[in-house]
Amino acid sequence: MDPTPEQAEAIASYGDGLDLVLQAGAGCGKSSTLKMIALSDTRRSMVYVAYNKSIATDAQKSFPSNAACATAHSLAFRAIGVNYAHRLNGPRQTAHDAAQVLNVPRLIGDPVGVPQIVGDMGEKVAMTSRRIMRYALETVTRFCYSADPEITARHLPRTPGMRSRETLEQLGALVLPVARAAWEDIVRPDGALKFQHDHYLKLWALGRPKLDADVVLLDEGQDTNDVVSAVIRAQEHAQRIVVGDSAQQIYEWRGANDALAKFAADGALELTLSQSFRFGPAVAEAANAWLYVIDAPLRLRGFEPVPSRLAPLDDPDAVLCRTNAGAMAVVMDALASGHRVALVGGGGDMQRLARAAAALMSGRETDHPELTAFASWQQVREYAEQEADGADLRVLVKLIDEHGPEAIIAATERLVPENQAQLVVSTAHRSKGREWPKVRIHSDFRPPSPDPVTKNVTIRREEARLAYVAVTRAREVLDNTALAWVSQITAVSD
């Protein structure tokens, strides 16, 4: 395929030996542009760092032989992870098991009774050894996503009900000693805790690796964790090219931190790819409304040969939702109507949420990250109703209260594979990288409430980016009625 003028400029700039940042909108051929760059120069050695294994595998089939295509994890495994391979396939380990391995009471000073902390709403939260261990393991995970050399309070997880400064200070006093002890165990080849792939990635990064390549190509830069971004930025001996779409950065909650912005701040030349080949002008216009809201410099141009349109849909190919609970509500309605339904990613996430809700209803604690701060289901109800941060839980509470955990679990067992489905349901997060002919946006993309004093309607930037991702999944017909409120947005917050 002949390059577009924007792609031709990127190839020419590569030839000048410059570090590049390519902001590529949805469907604008970012991966094919990297391939064109690789094909333009088969003399220099290259490493193409892909977001996941399937992308790396596909790239290896079409990139020239001088370009090695791999994920960051595969690079780290060859260098470090192979020494821990014997620990990667170990049995599952619960937080209770891990707490016993480390002897959590000893690590926190052998307290008399179960320690308690005060949650955001003033409720007392019993910090059992299992709960402390769960938070400690989450802290280690957040540390592994970061570029930081040591575990600190900034790595403590921010979970519903435990986000205030005062609560986090109490949490840190109990959790940080356990998290540091857990990391000490993890880095030992003979350690007893469950060893994960992110652990050897972090160890590799801490060792300041030097990639054996003249050129480093990084794809999906907006979803790159700081740990990987720091490794690529340190390759000063190589020419670096980072491609992605900052407007699609939707994984901040799990450690992603836009690498494109970091390389631009380092002085890399910034270019754009704005011609989308996925959809026509109508969908591009809907996407541009969100790009305007988040003040992105990019504006998409739709592909004229694609006759896309905006219209209400009674028979979409896919329904995209804001939350897992919203997706499950759509699934249950469709099943009740006799449709064959697929849920992108399967029903495992919703099953775990339903089981966690059932535990709270029966007076038991749960270590589910979204509900672990609550001692009862009534506390979840109150938090969802009274707290601004509880908005994401309102759909879940309504779903559980209307149907019960057992009915939800049963519904997940009636899901079918996508190739057998009449309807595909997905969260917007899981839809990233996907596309369908006809897409409807679900109503759980609720408009933010106006400020009672200023009357400004403020949306969080990550929420606006999520809406942008959702609307750009449609090729032919987009029903974005649920997002008509975009015209009311007057401010954006981080």
N, C-alpha and C positions, 0 to 999 in steps of 0.2 A: 504494500500500500504506500502510495506517495505521502510524504509527510505534509501536514498542514503548515502554513507559514509560522505558527507558534512552535511546532515541533522542529521545523527547520532551524529556527533561531536557537532552540535548545541544543541541537546537535552542533551548530556552529560555535556556540559558546563553550561547549565541552572541548572542542578542538583548540580553543584558546587556552586550555589548561586551568580554567577557573573552577573553584568550588561553586556548586549551583544549588539553589532551592527552587523546585518546580511546584508551584501551587496548581494542582490539577483538579478541576471541578468534577462532580459526579458524572461518570460515563465519558470522560474526556481523554481516555487513552493513555493514562499515566504509565501503565506497565509496558504498553507497546512502545512508548517513547523511550523508556529505558532500554528496551530491546534494540531500537533503532540506534541509540547511542553506542551500545555494545557492538553492533554490526558495523558501525562506521569506523571502528578502530580495533582490528583483531591482533594487533601487535603487543599491546600492553596487557598485563595480567589484571583481571578484575574479580571482585567478589560482590555478588548480588545478594543482599541480605533481605529475605522475604519475611512477611508477617507470620505465615504458618507453613506447615510442611507441604500441603497440597499445592500452594502457590510456588514454592521452591521446586517441587517436582515437575510441575508444568513448565516452569521457566527453563529448567535444565534441558528440556526437549527442544527448545527453539532458540535459546541463546547460543552464541558461538562458543567454540571449545575453549577459548581463552578466559571465559567467564565461569567461575564456580558459583553455583546457586545453592544457597543454604539458609536455614534459619539461624538466628543468634544462638538458640539452644543447641543446634547440631554442631556449631563451631565450638561452643563451650564444652560439649560432651566429649569431643575428640581430644580436647586439651586437658580437661579436668574430670569431667563426669565419668569417664571410663573407669577411673579409680574408685568410684562409688557405685558402679553398676550392680554389684551384689546386694546393695541396699535398696535399689529402686523398685524391685518387684516383691517387696515384703508384704505381709498381710496388712489389712486395714488396721488402723490404730485409733481408738476413740480418745476423746479428751480425757476421759476417766483413766484409761490405760496410761496415757502419757503423763498424767499427774502422778500416778503411782511410780512410774519409772524415775521421775525427777524428785519425788518426795516433796511436793509443793509446800506442805506445812513447815518443813524445815527451812525452806528457802525464804519464807515470809516471817520467820521468827517463832514458829510453834505457838500460835495464838491459842488462847483458851476459848473454845467455841468457834463458831463460823463468823469471820469478819463481815462487816456490813459497810456499805457506802451509801450515800444519798444521791438518788438519781435526779434528773432535770426537773421533775415535777414534785420533788420533795419526798418521794417514796423511798423506803429503805430497801436496798437490794442485797440479798445474802450472797456473799462472794465465796461460794464453795470452791474446793480445790479444782473440780472439773470446770467451773466457770472461769476461774483465774487462768487455768491452762488453755482454755479456748481463746481467751483474749491474748494470751502470750503467743500462741501460735499465729494468730492474726497479725500480731505486732511483728513477728519474724517475717511473715509474708510481705508486709508493707516495707520493711527494711530491705528485703531482697529486691523489691521493685525500685528502690531508690539508688542514688549514686553515693549515699552516705557511707562512711567507713565504720560507723558504730551505731548500735541501737540506742535511740533516745526517745524522749516523750513524744516527739513529732511523729513517730511511727505507731503510736497507739491508735486502734481503730475508732472511727466515729460511727457509732451505731445508734439507732433510734432510742431515745430516752437517756443517752449518756454522752452528750455532746458539749455540755457547758464546761467552762474553764474549771470551775470548782469540782465538778464530778470527775473530770479527766485527771486532776491533780490527785484525787483520792485513788482513782483507778491505777495511775502510774506507780504509786507507792507499793501496790500489791503485785502488779503485772510485770513491771520492768525487770525486777530481779529474776523472775521466772523466765522471761523472754531471753535474757542474756545467758542464763544457764542452759536453756534449750538450744541456743545457737552454738554454745560451746560443745554440746553433745552432738549436734548435727554435723559439725565440721570434722569430727573424728571418724576415720574409716570404720572403726568398730563401735560407733555410737548406737544407742538403743532406740532413739526416736525415729519415726517414719521419715525417710529421706525423699525429697521431692525434686523435680526437674529445675525449679527455680532456685534451689539451693546451690547446685553446681554452676548455674549461670552467674550467681552472685560471687561465688568463689573465683570464677574465671575473671570476672570484672575487677575484683579486688587485686588480682595479680597483674593488672595493667598489661593486657596482651597486645602484641603488635601483629596485625594481620599481614600476611605475605601477599600483598597485592599493590599494584600501581594505582588502581582506581577502586573505590568502594561505593557501591550503589545501594542506597537504603530506600526500600519501598514502604508505603503506609507510615510515613514519618510522624503523622499526627497521633498515631496510636502507639508510639514507641515509649516504653518505660525509661525513666531516667538512667537506669542501670545500663541499658543498651546504648542509649543516646550518648552517655559519657564515654563508652568504649569507642564509638564511631568518631566522636569529636577529638579523641586522643590520637587518631591515625593521621598525624600531621605530615607524615612522609608521603601520603597518598592524596590524589585528587578525590574529593567527596561530592557525591550528588545525592540529594535527598528529595524524594518525591512524595507528595501526599496532598491532602485537602484539610487545611486547618479548620474549615467549617464543619468537618465531619469528626472532630475530636469529641468523642462521647464516652470515653473510658477513664476519665479522671478519677472516678470512684474506685478504680482498681489499679491506680498508679501510673496511668499513661500521662505523659506531659509533652506537649507538642514539640517535637524535635525540629520542625521546620523553623519555628520562631527562634530556637536556640542557634541554629546555623546562620540564620539571617542576622542575628545579633553579633555573630562572630565575623561578619563581613562577607558572607557568601552572596553571589549575584542572585537576585530574585527574578524569576520569569513565571509566566502563567500559561496554562492550557485551559481555554474557556469554551472550546467547541465540543459540546456533548454529542455523542453518537447514539446514546441510549433512547432519547425521546425528542419530540418535536418542540416547537416554540411555546405551546400552551403549558406544558409541564415545566419548561425552563422558566417561564414567567412566575409560576407558583413558587419555584425554588428561589428565585431572585428576591421575592418578598421577604424570605427568611434571611438571605444573605444581606439584605439591606438592614434588617433588624439588628443583626450582630455586627454590623459595620465592617463586613468583609470587603476587601478590595476587589474581589473577583465577582463578575457577573456572567452567568451562563448564556450561551447561545444554543438554542435548540437546533436539531438537525432537520432541515426543511422536508426531506423526503419522508419523515415519520409523521403521520397524521394524528398526533396525540391531541387529546381534548380533556377538559374538565367537565365532569357530569356526575350526577347521583348514580349510584350503582346498587342494584338489587342482587346482582350475581357476580360479585368480584372473584377474582382468582385468589386474592390474598387480602386479609384484614390485618393491619398493623396497629399495635397497641402500645400504650405508654408503659404499662406494668405487666408483670406476670399474672396478677389477679385479674386485670382487665382482659388479658388474652384468654384466661380460663373461663371468664364469663361468656365470651364470644363462643368458645368451644362448647360450653354446656347448652347454650341457646341453639347452636347449629346441630348438635347431637339430638336435642329434643325435637328438632324439625326433620329428623331422619337423614341428615347429610353425613357423608363420610368425611371425616375431618383429620387433618394432620396439624401438629403443633411443631414448629421449627425448634429443634433442640430437644424434643420429647417432653414428656410430662414429669420428669424427675424433679425439677425445681419446684413445681407446684405440689407434688406429693410431699416433699420435705417440708414445705410451708404448712400444708394441711396437717401433717403429723405433729409439727411443732405447736400449732394451734390446739390440737387435741390434747397434747400434754399439758398445756397451760389450763385448758378447761377442766382437766382432771386433777389439778393441784400439783402437777409435777413441773419441774424446771425444764427448760430446753436450751440447747447450745446452738440453735439456729441463729446465725449472725443478725438477722433482722428482728428477732424476738427475744434474744437472750437477756436483755435488760429488764424484762417484765416478769413479775412473779405470778400473774394471773391473766386470764383473757380479759377480765374487766379492766385491768390496767391498760391493756392494748386499746380497748374501746375508748377509754377516756383520753389517752394520748392522741389517738387518731382524730378525735372530735375537738380537742381543746388546743392542741399545739400546731403552729404553722408547719413545723417539720414533720408532722404526722399525716400530711395530706396523702403521701404515697401509700399509707396503710389503710386509708378509708375504703378503697375498693376491696381490699382483702377482708376487712372486717365485715363489710356488707355481704360479700360472697360466702364467707364462713357462716355468718349468722343466718343467712337465707337457706343455705343448702346443707351445712354441716360438713365436717372433714371427711366422713366416710363417703358421701356422695361425690365429693370432688375427686377423691382417690379412685373411686370406681369409674368416673368419667375419663380419667387419664388412661385407664386400661382399655378403653374403647377406641383410642386413637389409631389411625392407620398410617402407613408410609405415604410420603408425599406423592409418589407416582400412582397411588390408588385413591387419592383424595379428591373430593369435589371442591373443597375449600381448604386453603392453607392459612393458618393463623400464626402470627409471630409477634414478639415484642419488636419495637424499633431497633433495639440494640442487636438482637439476633438477625435482623433483616439486612444488616450492613454487608455489602458485597453481593447481595442478591437482587433480583429484579423479576417482575411479573408483568404480563400484559395489562391486567386490570387490577387496580389497588384501591382499597377503601381505608381511610384513616379512622380509627375507632374514637368514640366519644370520651375515652378516659384521658385524652389530651385536653385537659380542662384549662380554661383561661385563668390567669392569675387574678386575684381580687385587687381592685383599686386601693391605693393608700387612702385611709379615711380622712387624712388631713390634706394632702397635696392632690389627691385624686389621680395621681400618676399610676399607670398600669405597668408594673415592672416585672420582667421575666428574667430568670437566671439564664446566663449565656449558654450553659450546657443544655438547658431545656430547649432553647431556640435551635441549637445545633442538632438536637435529636429530631425536632420537627423537620428540619432540612433533610436529614437522612431519610426520614420516612417518605416525604413527598417525592424524592428522587429515585424511589424504587420502581415507579410506574413507567412503563414504556408507551402504552397506547391511551388508556383512560385512567384518570385520577379523580377519585371522589374525596376531596379535602374539605367537605362541609364542616367537619368537626374542628377545623383550624381556621374558620372564617374570621375568628377574633384577632388574627394577626394584625389587622388594620388598627386595632385599639392600643397596641403596644406603644408606650411613650418613653420607656427607659429599659436598659439592660444592666444587670448586675452580675458580678462574678461570684 
